[in-house]
Amino acid sequence: MRDITYPAIIVAAKTAFRLLGQRFQMTGTENVPREGGVMLAYNHIGYVDFVYGGLGANPSGRLVRFMAKREIFDHPVGGPLMRSFHHIEVDRAEGQGSYLKAVDYLRKGEAVGIFPEATISRSFELKEFKSGVVRIAAAAGVPIVPVILWGTQRMMTKGHPKDFSRGKTIAIRVGEPIATTGDHDADRAALHAAMAQMLEDAIAAYPADEQPPGSWWLPARLGGSAPTPDEAEKLDQAEKRERAARRAAKRAKK
C-alpha cells in the first residue's frame, strides 16, 4: 500500500510525545514480526489508544491498519485521514464487509489492529472480547499479538475531562504471538487470559507516584475509584439507551 500521510503523522506524534514530556515503558516490541500478516489485539481504555497502539509496532517498522467504528470515518476531517492510513471502517450493524477487508489485508501481509472489547472500558479492566479477533486471524492464517496499553486513559477517556498536561508515563506491553487453533471460544479465552495477566503486570510496574490509591484511572479492586465492571456495564447500557433515544428523536424530526 502507498502511504503518504501515515509516516508524517508518526513523526508529528513522536514530536508531540516529546513536547508533552511523556515517559514510555515499552516491553516486548520485538514480538511484532517485521513482515507478514499479523493481527494486533489491544485493550481499550481511552480515545487516544490508536495513536499509542501504533507506536508499539513502530520498532518493527510496521504500520498498523486499525479497525475502527464507522462514525470516525463519517467525520469530515477524521474520515479522509483514516482512509489515507488505510484503516478499516467497521459498521457495527453489518460487519461482514470489514471482516472480509481485514482478512484480505492480513493475507496480503499487513498488520491489522483491533480492539476486541469493541468499546472503551470504563472500569479499565478487560471487558468480554468479541469473537471477531480470533475469527479474522484464523481465516487469514495469521498469529495474534496481544498488546496492553496503560496510562492513555489519563489523557482522554469516557466520563472524564481531557488532560494533556506534561510528564505522564505511558506503558505499552507487547506479548508473544498466539496461534489460533480453530476453536474460537478457546482461542478467545486464551487471548483474554494472556492480556489480563499483561494488564496486571503493566499496572504493577507503573510508577506508584502516578497512580496513588483512589486514582480515578485505577481499577476499583486495586484501590482506585474507577467503577467496578458491573457498575461500568450499567453506565454503558444507559449510554446506549440515550443514543437510541437521540437517534429516534432525529428520525422523528425528518
Backbone as CSV, one residue per row, in Angstrom:
resi,resn,N_x,N_y,N_z,CA_x,CA_y,CA_z,C_x,C_y,C_z
1,MET,0.843,-1.198,0.000,0.000,0.000,0.000,0.874,1.242,0.000
2,ARG,0.400,2.253,-0.662,1.143,3.506,-0.705,0.737,4.374,0.484
3,ASP,1.705,4.765,1.278,1.440,5.583,2.465,2.158,6.922,2.357
4,ILE,1.381,7.989,2.333,1.938,9.343,2.266,1.763,10.055,3.602
5,THR,0.542,10.024,4.121,0.256,10.756,5.365,0.700,10.022,6.617
6,TYR,0.636,8.685,6.593,0.909,7.900,7.797,2.308,8.162,8.371
7,PRO,3.380,8.054,7.586,4.716,8.313,8.140,4.857,9.721,8.705
8,ALA,4.236,10.693,8.030,4.331,12.083,8.503,3.618,12.245,9.837
9,ILE,2.490,11.587,10.001,1.740,11.669,11.256,2.520,11.012,12.391
10,ILE,3.233,9.933,12.092,4.048,9.270,13.116,5.121,10.223,13.622
11,VAL,5.772,10.929,12.712,6.791,11.909,13.103,6.161,13.000,13.966
12,ALA,4.985,13.487,13.556,4.296,14.532,14.315,3.907,14.031,15.703
13,ALA,3.450,12.772,15.776,3.048,12.209,17.068,4.238,12.092,18.006
14,LYS,5.374,11.623,17.496,6.568,11.490,18.336,7.041,12.853,18.834
15,THR,6.878,13.862,18.000,7.225,15.227,18.419,6.302,15.673,19.551
16,ALA,5.010,15.356,19.411,4.038,15.710,20.453,4.357,14.992,21.758
17,PHE,4.779,13.732,21.669,5.133,12.982,22.878,6.266,13.691,23.625
18,ARG,7.255,14.156,22.858,8.396,14.855,23.480,7.950,16.169,24.109
19,LEU,7.107,16.900,23.405,6.631,18.175,23.928,5.808,17.985,25.198
20,LEU,5.128,16.852,25.279,4.325,16.551,26.467,5.163,15.935,27.585
21,GLY,6.438,15.738,27.309,7.329,15.191,28.330,6.944,13.802,28.770
22,GLN,6.402,13.022,27.880,5.928,11.691,28.252,7.071,10.685,28.337
23,ARG,6.944,9.811,29.326,7.915,8.737,29.520,7.261,7.421,29.116
24,PHE,8.016,6.580,28.440,7.440,5.333,27.927,8.062,4.108,28.585
25,GLN,7.189,3.194,28.988,7.594,1.864,29.436,7.168,0.908,28.319
26,MET,8.097,0.564,27.448,7.778,-0.297,26.314,8.520,-1.620,26.449
27,THR,7.781,-2.703,26.448,8.395,-4.021,26.552,7.803,-4.954,25.495
28,GLY,8.602,-5.878,25.012,8.134,-6.913,24.107,7.889,-6.479,22.682
29,THR,8.361,-5.295,22.301,8.088,-4.829,20.941,8.709,-5.737,19.882
30,GLU,9.700,-6.521,20.281,10.319,-7.450,19.332,9.359,-8.581,18.954
31,ASN,8.243,-8.702,19.672,7.273,-9.746,19.358,6.419,-9.424,18.134
32,VAL,6.482,-8.189,17.670,5.768,-7.839,16.435,6.651,-8.238,15.257
33,PRO,6.214,-9.187,14.438,7.046,-9.626,13.310,7.298,-8.488,12.329
34,ARG,8.467,-8.480,11.749,8.854,-7.412,10.826,8.187,-7.531,9.462
35,GLU,7.668,-8.692,9.154,6.972,-8.865,7.881,5.922,-9.952,8.012
36,GLY,4.996,-9.958,7.073,3.931,-10.952,7.095,2.704,-10.473,7.840
37,GLY,1.583,-11.072,7.521,0.346,-10.685,8.169,0.346,-10.980,9.657
38,VAL,-0.192,-10.041,10.437,-0.280,-10.219,11.883,-1.442,-9.396,12.414
39,MET,-2.198,-9.986,13.327,-3.286,-9.292,13.996,-2.806,-8.824,15.361
40,LEU,-2.919,-7.533,15.625,-2.563,-6.997,16.931,-3.840,-6.689,17.699
41,ALA,-3.966,-7.276,18.887,-5.164,-7.107,19.712,-4.838,-6.206,20.905
42,TYR,-5.590,-5.127,21.061,-5.328,-4.119,22.096,-6.461,-4.032,23.113
43,ASN,-6.117,-3.746,24.367,-7.149,-3.345,25.315,-7.562,-1.920,24.965
44,HIS,-8.736,-1.506,25.451,-9.263,-0.191,25.047,-9.672,0.600,26.284
45,ILE,-8.865,1.602,26.627,-9.115,2.375,27.842,-9.265,3.876,27.592
46,GLY,-8.996,4.339,26.365,-9.095,5.767,26.101,-9.193,6.076,24.619
47,TYR,-9.527,7.335,24.334,-9.737,7.745,22.943,-8.450,7.883,22.137
48,VAL,-7.303,7.928,22.791,-6.041,8.073,22.052,-5.298,6.748,21.922
49,ASP,-5.973,5.642,22.203,-5.323,4.329,22.136,-4.782,4.015,20.742
50,PHE,-5.446,4.522,19.703,-4.966,4.289,18.343,-3.547,4.808,18.169
51,VAL,-3.318,6.001,18.667,-2.016,6.651,18.487,-0.910,5.857,19.164
52,TYR,-1.146,5.491,20.407,-0.110,4.792,21.171,-0.027,3.309,20.800
53,GLY,-1.139,2.753,20.360,-1.109,1.362,19.920,-0.215,1.170,18.713
54,GLY,-0.260,2.117,17.799,0.607,2.040,16.630,2.071,2.153,16.991
55,LEU,2.360,2.878,18.068,3.746,3.063,18.494,4.380,1.736,18.902
56,GLY,3.575,0.821,19.420,4.105,-0.465,19.847,4.654,-1.289,18.700
57,ALA,4.166,-1.035,17.490,4.636,-1.772,16.312,5.724,-1.020,15.568
58,ASN,5.976,0.209,15.967,6.942,1.052,15.254,8.367,0.514,15.247
59,PRO,8.875,-0.066,16.362,10.238,-0.608,16.332,10.440,-1.695,15.275
60,SER,9.363,-2.381,14.906,9.447,-3.419,13.878,9.218,-2.857,12.483
61,GLY,9.009,-1.545,12.411,8.802,-0.915,11.123,7.437,-1.163,10.511
62,ARG,6.446,-1.518,11.355,5.117,-1.836,10.832,4.162,-0.657,10.987
63,LEU,3.315,-0.483,9.998,2.221,0.467,10.050,0.956,-0.334,10.310
64,VAL,0.267,-0.025,11.395,-0.907,-0.803,11.790,-2.166,-0.225,11.144
65,ARG,-2.939,-1.103,10.521,-4.221,-0.709,9.922,-5.312,-1.040,10.948
66,PHE,-5.806,-0.022,11.619,-6.766,-0.254,12.696,-8.189,-0.426,12.173
67,MET,-8.911,-1.304,12.832,-10.340,-1.444,12.599,-11.040,-0.473,13.539
68,ALA,-11.842,0.434,12.971,-12.466,1.490,13.775,-13.911,1.696,13.348
69,LYS,-14.715,2.175,14.273,-16.143,2.340,14.010,-16.406,3.349,12.893
70,ARG,-17.500,3.115,12.195,-17.869,3.906,11.016,-17.988,5.392,11.332
71,GLU,-18.441,5.728,12.548,-18.664,7.133,12.886,-17.408,7.978,12.721
72,ILE,-16.244,7.394,12.986,-14.991,8.152,12.819,-14.764,8.460,11.352
73,PHE,-15.100,7.513,10.484,-14.924,7.709,9.047,-15.937,8.701,8.482
74,ASP,-17.046,8.913,9.196,-18.066,9.864,8.751,-17.678,11.307,9.055
75,HIS,-16.677,11.492,9.907,-16.254,12.845,10.279,-15.590,13.525,9.084
76,PRO,-15.901,14.810,8.833,-15.350,15.493,7.656,-13.828,15.612,7.636
77,VAL,-13.204,15.622,8.813,-11.740,15.691,8.876,-11.153,14.311,9.172
78,GLY,-11.689,13.658,10.180,-11.170,12.353,10.578,-11.334,11.289,9.515
79,GLY,-12.444,11.347,8.781,-12.710,10.343,7.764,-11.630,10.258,6.695
80,PRO,-11.346,11.360,5.996,-10.292,11.315,4.972,-8.933,10.916,5.542
81,LEU,-8.643,11.342,6.766,-7.359,11.000,7.379,-7.294,9.498,7.647
82,MET,-8.367,8.938,8.188,-8.398,7.497,8.463,-8.244,6.684,7.177
83,ARG,-8.880,7.137,6.117,-8.769,6.420,4.842,-7.363,6.532,4.267
84,SER,-6.702,7.658,4.495,-5.340,7.815,3.982,-4.371,6.877,4.703
85,PHE,-4.724,6.460,5.928,-3.910,5.499,6.680,-4.258,4.051,6.304
86,HIS,-5.288,3.898,5.463,-5.780,2.571,5.074,-6.333,1.805,6.272
87,HIS,-6.945,2.534,7.206,-7.620,1.880,8.305,-8.921,1.251,7.779
88,ILE,-9.527,0.402,8.595,-10.683,-0.382,8.152,-11.946,0.090,8.854
89,GLU,-12.906,0.522,8.072,-14.176,1.008,8.612,-15.050,-0.158,9.060
90,VAL,-15.585,-0.053,10.281,-16.428,-1.107,10.839,-17.836,-0.583,11.058
91,ASP,-18.785,-1.208,10.378,-20.199,-0.906,10.583,-20.726,-1.954,11.558
92,ARG,-21.036,-1.535,12.767,-21.445,-2.496,13.796,-22.744,-3.207,13.456
93,ALA,-23.567,-2.597,12.587,-24.816,-3.230,12.197,-24.605,-4.272,11.100
94,GLU,-23.526,-4.120,10.352,-23.235,-5.043,9.255,-21.721,-5.174,9.139
95,GLY,-21.178,-6.181,9.846,-19.728,-6.286,9.952,-19.039,-7.155,8.923
96,GLN,-19.793,-7.761,8.000,-19.180,-8.683,7.050,-18.155,-8.001,6.158
97,GLY,-18.448,-6.772,5.736,-17.533,-6.062,4.854,-16.189,-5.798,5.509
98,SER,-16.205,-5.357,6.768,-14.952,-5.076,7.477,-14.206,-6.373,7.773
99,TYR,-14.951,-7.443,8.043,-14.339,-8.755,8.280,-13.555,-9.195,7.046
100,LEU,-14.179,-9.124,5.897,-13.536,-9.557,4.657,-12.331,-8.671,4.310
101,LYS,-12.463,-7.377,4.569,-11.358,-6.469,4.270,-10.169,-6.748,5.174
102,ALA,-10.431,-7.012,6.451,-9.347,-7.317,7.384,-8.639,-8.603,6.989
103,VAL,-9.398,-9.612,6.625,-8.805,-10.884,6.193,-7.946,-10.660,4.950
104,ASP,-8.441,-9.868,4.020,-7.690,-9.577,2.794,-6.386,-8.852,3.114
105,TYR,-6.446,-7.858,3.984,-5.243,-7.131,4.393,-4.205,-8.092,4.976
106,LEU,-4.660,-8.947,5.868,-3.743,-9.868,6.548,-3.114,-10.845,5.563
107,ARG,-3.900,-11.349,4.647,-3.365,-12.269,3.651,-2.342,-11.604,2.749
108,LYS,-2.453,-10.286,2.621,-1.502,-9.529,1.810,-0.275,-9.098,2.613
109,GLY,-0.215,-9.527,3.882,0.960,-9.248,4.695,0.904,-8.006,5.543
110,GLU,-0.286,-7.437,5.744,-0.424,-6.228,6.542,-0.550,-6.551,8.032
111,ALA,-0.297,-5.531,8.854,-0.525,-5.610,10.296,-1.858,-4.924,10.577
112,VAL,-2.805,-5.663,11.125,-4.140,-5.130,11.393,-4.345,-5.031,12.901
113,GLY,-4.832,-3.877,13.356,-5.074,-3.668,14.773,-6.558,-3.721,15.099
114,ILE,-6.892,-4.371,16.204,-8.289,-4.498,16.595,-8.419,-4.349,18.108
115,PHE,-9.554,-3.802,18.542,-9.882,-3.698,19.960,-10.982,-4.719,20.243
116,PRO,-10.627,-5.903,20.749,-11.611,-6.983,20.929,-12.785,-6.632,21.833
117,GLU,-12.587,-5.643,22.715,-13.674,-5.246,23.606,-14.727,-4.414,22.878
118,ALA,-14.338,-3.861,21.713,-15.209,-3.059,20.847,-15.447,-1.639,21.374
119,THR,-15.537,-1.474,22.679,-15.742,-0.138,23.248,-14.765,0.091,24.408
120,ILE,-14.628,1.344,24.786,-13.745,1.710,25.892,-14.262,1.113,27.200
121,SER,-13.354,0.586,27.992,-13.704,0.028,29.293,-13.666,1.135,30.348
122,ARG,-14.800,1.453,30.915,-14.867,2.485,31.954,-14.206,2.026,33.253
123,SER,-14.160,0.714,33.472,-13.568,0.176,34.696,-12.060,0.021,34.551
124,PHE,-11.567,0.118,33.297,-10.153,-0.080,32.944,-9.700,-1.518,33.137
125,GLU,-10.679,-2.405,33.391,-10.455,-3.845,33.382,-10.790,-4.335,31.980
126,LEU,-10.384,-5.543,31.639,-10.758,-6.096,30.345,-12.230,-6.480,30.336
127,LYS,-12.953,-5.993,29.337,-14.324,-6.418,29.136,-14.330,-7.757,28.395
128,GLU,-15.500,-8.292,28.178,-15.623,-9.514,27.376,-15.164,-9.222,25.948
129,PHE,-14.473,-10.171,25.339,-13.988,-9.995,23.971,-15.043,-10.452,22.961
130,LYS,-15.158,-9.707,21.865,-15.958,-10.149,20.743,-15.173,-11.235,19.996
131,SER,-15.869,-12.034,19.216,-15.221,-13.165,18.554,-14.461,-12.798,17.291
132,GLY,-14.682,-11.565,16.793,-14.070,-11.175,15.529,-12.563,-11.323,15.478
133,VAL,-11.903,-11.026,16.576,-10.438,-11.065,16.590,-9.910,-12.445,16.242
134,VAL,-10.491,-13.493,16.811,-9.991,-14.843,16.532,-10.514,-15.365,15.200
135,ARG,-11.735,-14.987,14.827,-12.275,-15.447,13.553,-11.488,-14.876,12.375
136,ILE,-11.135,-13.603,12.464,-10.370,-12.969,11.387,-8.979,-13.565,11.291
137,ALA,-8.306,-13.700,12.434,-6.956,-14.254,12.440,-6.942,-15.680,11.902
138,ALA,-7.933,-16.476,12.310,-7.998,-17.866,11.858,-8.250,-17.940,10.356
139,ALA,-9.151,-17.099,9.859,-9.471,-17.113,8.433,-8.267,-16.722,7.586
140,ALA,-7.461,-15.792,8.104,-6.286,-15.326,7.362,-5.061,-16.191,7.602
141,GLY,-5.119,-17.038,8.642,-3.976,-17.885,8.960,-2.793,-17.128,9.527
142,VAL,-3.080,-16.149,10.384,-2.013,-15.340,10.973,-2.070,-15.407,12.496
143,PRO,-0.970,-15.105,13.178,-0.966,-15.088,14.650,-1.597,-13.810,15.193
144,ILE,-1.969,-13.879,16.470,-2.476,-12.703,17.177,-1.416,-12.261,18.174
145,VAL,-1.026,-11.008,18.109,-0.066,-10.456,19.061,-0.835,-9.563,20.041
146,PRO,-0.886,-9.935,21.329,-1.611,-9.124,22.313,-0.807,-7.894,22.738
147,VAL,-1.502,-6.773,22.888,-0.846,-5.524,23.295,-1.676,-4.856,24.390
148,ILE,-1.007,-4.472,25.462,-1.674,-3.787,26.567,-1.156,-2.349,26.667
149,LEU,-2.104,-1.428,26.775,-1.796,-0.014,26.969,-2.210,0.381,28.388
150,TRP,-1.417,1.244,29.009,-1.790,1.755,30.329,-1.269,3.181,30.460
151,GLY,-2.126,4.061,30.955,-1.765,5.464,31.103,-2.456,6.349,30.074
152,THR,-2.889,5.774,28.968,-3.556,6.574,27.936,-4.906,7.093,28.413
153,GLN,-5.533,6.353,29.337,-6.833,6.782,29.852,-6.725,8.087,30.625
154,ARG,-5.552,8.413,31.108,-5.366,9.636,31.892,-5.471,10.889,31.027
155,MET,-5.332,10.727,29.719,-5.399,11.882,28.826,-6.796,12.154,28.297
156,MET,-7.473,11.059,27.882,-8.771,11.273,27.235,-9.569,9.970,27.237
157,THR,-10.637,9.941,28.041,-11.456,8.737,28.104,-12.887,9.114,28.443
158,LYS,-13.753,8.128,28.525,-15.162,8.386,28.786,-15.379,8.920,30.201
159,GLY,-16.211,9.955,30.287,-16.641,10.437,31.594,-15.654,11.293,32.352
160,HIS,-14.555,11.678,31.721,-13.548,12.492,32.401,-13.034,13.594,31.468
161,PRO,-12.663,14.739,32.023,-12.152,15.822,31.180,-10.794,15.468,30.570
162,LYS,-10.505,16.067,29.433,-9.213,15.854,28.781,-8.105,16.398,29.671
163,ASP,-6.967,15.729,29.652,-5.827,16.185,30.435,-4.538,15.871,29.675
164,PHE,-4.037,16.856,28.975,-2.803,16.679,28.215,-1.639,17.404,28.902
165,SER,-1.686,17.432,30.223,-0.589,18.038,30.972,0.664,17.184,30.817
166,ARG,1.809,17.782,31.081,3.088,17.133,30.826,3.443,16.072,31.867
167,GLY,4.345,15.174,31.449,5.001,14.289,32.380,4.344,12.953,32.673
168,LYS,3.373,12.553,31.889,2.717,11.270,32.152,3.553,10.101,31.622
169,THR,3.420,8.969,32.289,4.059,7.733,31.817,3.039,6.938,31.018
170,ILE,3.480,6.416,29.894,2.643,5.572,29.046,3.287,4.193,28.970
171,ALA,2.548,3.170,29.340,3.051,1.797,29.286,2.492,1.091,28.055
172,ILE,3.376,0.428,27.313,2.983,-0.363,26.149,3.679,-1.710,26.275
173,ARG,2.892,-2.754,26.494,3.439,-4.104,26.657,2.949,-4.989,25.523
174,VAL,3.895,-5.578,24.815,3.568,-6.444,23.678,3.878,-7.884,24.058
175,GLY,2.883,-8.748,23.932,3.061,-10.143,24.308,3.529,-11.013,23.156
176,GLU,3.779,-12.263,23.463,4.214,-13.210,22.441,3.045,-13.587,21.537
177,PRO,3.321,-13.859,20.269,2.256,-14.221,19.327,1.485,-15.457,19.792
178,ILE,0.184,-15.442,19.556,-0.692,-16.554,19.899,-1.276,-17.114,18.608
179,ALA,-1.091,-18.402,18.378,-1.635,-19.051,17.185,-3.074,-19.489,17.446
180,THR,-3.930,-19.343,16.455,-5.308,-19.812,16.599,-5.360,-21.323,16.357
181,THR,-6.363,-21.965,16.937,-6.480,-23.417,16.837,-7.695,-23.864,16.036
182,GLY,-8.579,-22.911,15.740,-9.822,-23.270,15.071,-10.984,-23.359,16.041
183,ASP,-10.691,-23.468,17.334,-11.710,-23.443,18.380,-11.837,-21.992,18.833
184,HIS,-12.788,-21.275,18.260,-12.877,-19.833,18.502,-13.085,-19.477,19.972
185,ASP,-13.916,-20.244,20.661,-14.170,-19.947,22.079,-12.901,-20.135,22.911
186,ALA,-12.185,-21.230,22.653,-10.951,-21.490,23.400,-9.884,-20.455,23.061
187,ASP,-9.792,-20.081,21.789,-8.801,-19.094,21.380,-9.091,-17.734,22.003
188,ARG,-10.364,-17.380,22.035,-10.743,-16.101,22.634,-10.431,-16.090,24.130
189,ALA,-10.699,-17.203,24.796,-10.414,-17.311,26.232,-8.917,-17.235,26.493
190,ALA,-8.121,-17.874,25.636,-6.664,-17.854,25.806,-6.118,-16.444,25.611
191,LEU,-6.643,-15.731,24.619,-6.203,-14.361,24.368,-6.584,-13.463,25.546
192,HIS,-7.803,-13.620,26.039,-8.271,-12.796,27.159,-7.412,-13.047,28.400
193,ALA,-7.092,-14.314,28.669,-6.279,-14.659,29.838,-4.882,-14.063,29.722
194,ALA,-4.308,-14.152,28.533,-2.962,-13.600,28.332,-2.950,-12.095,28.526
195,MET,-3.961,-11.429,27.997,-3.999,-9.966,28.108,-4.335,-9.520,29.524
196,ALA,-5.138,-10.311,30.237,-5.455,-9.985,31.634,-4.187,-10.005,32.480
197,GLN,-3.341,-10.999,32.266,-2.083,-11.076,33.008,-1.153,-9.929,32.622
198,MET,-1.103,-9.611,31.339,-0.273,-8.495,30.882,-0.737,-7.181,31.492
199,LEU,-2.063,-7.013,31.629,-2.596,-5.799,32.234,-2.189,-5.702,33.698
200,GLU,-2.268,-6.823,34.416,-1.837,-6.849,35.808,-0.373,-6.425,35.912
201,ASP,0.455,-6.963,35.022,1.887,-6.648,35.041,2.136,-5.178,34.731
202,ALA,1.378,-4.640,33.781,1.557,-3.233,33.404,1.202,-2.294,34.555
203,ILE,0.095,-2.605,35.241,-0.323,-1.762,36.360,0.677,-1.867,37.512
204,ALA,1.160,-3.081,37.769,2.111,-3.293,38.860,3.428,-2.560,38.609
205,ALA,3.838,-2.467,37.346,5.119,-1.840,37.011,5.004,-0.333,36.814
206,TYR,3.787,0.183,36.807,3.579,1.614,36.569,4.047,2.403,37.787
207,PRO,4.625,3.588,37.577,5.116,4.387,38.709,4.048,4.615,39.783
208,ALA,4.346,4.219,40.996,3.375,4.320,42.091,2.954,5.757,42.359
209,ASP,3.876,6.696,42.160,3.529,8.090,42.437,2.582,8.680,41.394
210,GLU,2.378,7.958,40.281,1.452,8.427,39.258,0.088,7.759,39.347
211,GLN,-0.071,6.793,40.250,-1.388,6.187,40.445,-1.605,5.868,41.926
212,PRO,-1.659,6.921,42.741,-1.873,6.711,44.177,-3.255,6.129,44.449
213,PRO,-3.445,5.509,45.619,-4.756,4.955,45.972,-5.854,6.004,45.793
214,GLY,-6.956,5.566,45.221,-8.068,6.476,44.993,-8.074,7.109,43.619
215,SER,-7.034,6.888,42.826,-6.967,7.470,41.482,-8.157,6.996,40.642
216,TRP,-8.757,7.925,39.920,-9.933,7.543,39.135,-9.566,6.618,37.970
217,TRP,-8.307,6.630,37.559,-7.880,5.796,36.432,-7.376,4.419,36.859
218,LEU,-7.531,4.092,38.127,-7.085,2.808,38.662,-8.305,1.939,38.976
219,PRO,-8.289,0.632,38.582,-9.428,-0.241,38.868,-9.795,-0.262,40.346
220,ALA,-11.083,-0.385,40.615,-11.573,-0.362,41.993,-10.952,-1.460,42.844
221,ARG,-10.760,-2.649,42.292,-10.229,-3.763,43.078,-8.770,-3.556,43.452
222,LEU,-8.105,-2.575,42.807,-6.712,-2.273,43.117,-6.578,-0.984,43.925
223,GLY,-7.704,-0.527,44.472,-7.669,0.654,45.328,-8.000,1.953,44.632
224,GLY,-8.382,1.885,43.362,-8.756,3.087,42.635,-10.227,3.407,42.797
225,SER,-10.650,4.504,42.203,-12.052,4.905,42.303,-12.799,4.737,40.991
226,ALA,-12.217,3.985,40.051,-12.926,3.682,38.806,-14.137,2.814,39.132
227,PRO,-15.173,2.866,38.306,-16.329,1.996,38.560,-15.942,0.526,38.435
228,THR,-16.620,-0.325,39.153,-16.389,-1.763,39.019,-16.894,-2.196,37.641
229,PRO,-16.509,-3.373,37.157,-17.033,-3.835,35.872,-18.558,-3.844,35.810
230,ASP,-19.219,-4.235,36.897,-20.688,-4.248,36.908,-21.240,-2.825,36.819
231,GLU,-20.639,-1.914,37.569,-21.079,-0.521,37.516,-20.831,0.071,36.140
232,ALA,-19.694,-0.273,35.548,-19.351,0.224,34.218,-20.345,-0.284,33.179
233,GLU,-20.764,-1.541,33.326,-21.738,-2.111,32.387,-23.057,-1.357,32.457
234,LYS,-23.483,-0.983,33.653,-24.723,-0.220,33.811,-24.602,1.150,33.140
235,LEU,-23.434,1.774,33.263,-23.208,3.069,32.616,-23.230,2.918,31.098
236,ASP,-22.649,1.831,30.604,-22.647,1.575,29.159,-24.066,1.388,28.635
237,GLN,-24.876,0.644,29.377,-26.252,0.404,28.951,-27.054,1.704,28.951
238,ALA,-26.817,2.554,29.946,-27.508,3.838,29.998,-27.107,4.704,28.807
239,GLU,-25.828,4.655,28.453,-25.345,5.417,27.302,-26.005,4.924,26.008
240,LYS,-26.140,3.612,25.872,-26.785,3.043,24.682,-28.239,3.500,24.580
241,ARG,-28.919,3.535,25.707,-30.316,3.977,25.687,-30.423,5.443,25.283
242,GLU,-29.498,6.252,25.787,-29.500,7.676,25.437,-29.244,7.875,23.946
243,ARG,-28.297,7.108,23.397,-28.006,7.210,21.970,-29.201,6.791,21.132
244,ALA,-29.847,5.714,21.550,-31.021,5.239,20.821,-32.137,6.283,20.849
245,ALA,-32.294,6.943,21.990,-33.323,7.971,22.119,-33.009,9.161,21.210
246,ARG,-31.733,9.536,21.132,-31.345,10.650,20.265,-31.579,10.308,18.791
247,ARG,-31.229,9.063,18.415,-31.465,8.665,17.023,-32.947,8.659,16.683
248,ALA,-33.762,8.204,17.635,-35.199,8.174,17.416,-35.764,9.597,17.273
249,ALA,-35.230,10.517,18.078,-35.682,11.898,18.024,-35.313,12.536,16.676
250,LYS,-34.122,12.216,16.177,-33.705,12.765,14.870,-34.578,12.235,13.744
251,ARG,-34.890,10.918,13.826,-35.747,10.343,12.789,-37.137,10.962,12.819
252,ALA,-37.612,11.268,14.036,-38.959,11.837,14.170,-39.046,13.239,13.572
253,LYS,-37.914,13.953,13.570,-37.898,15.327,13.038,-37.876,15.352,11.511
254,LYS,-37.445,14.240,10.904,-37.329,14.207,9.443,-38.705,14.056,8.780
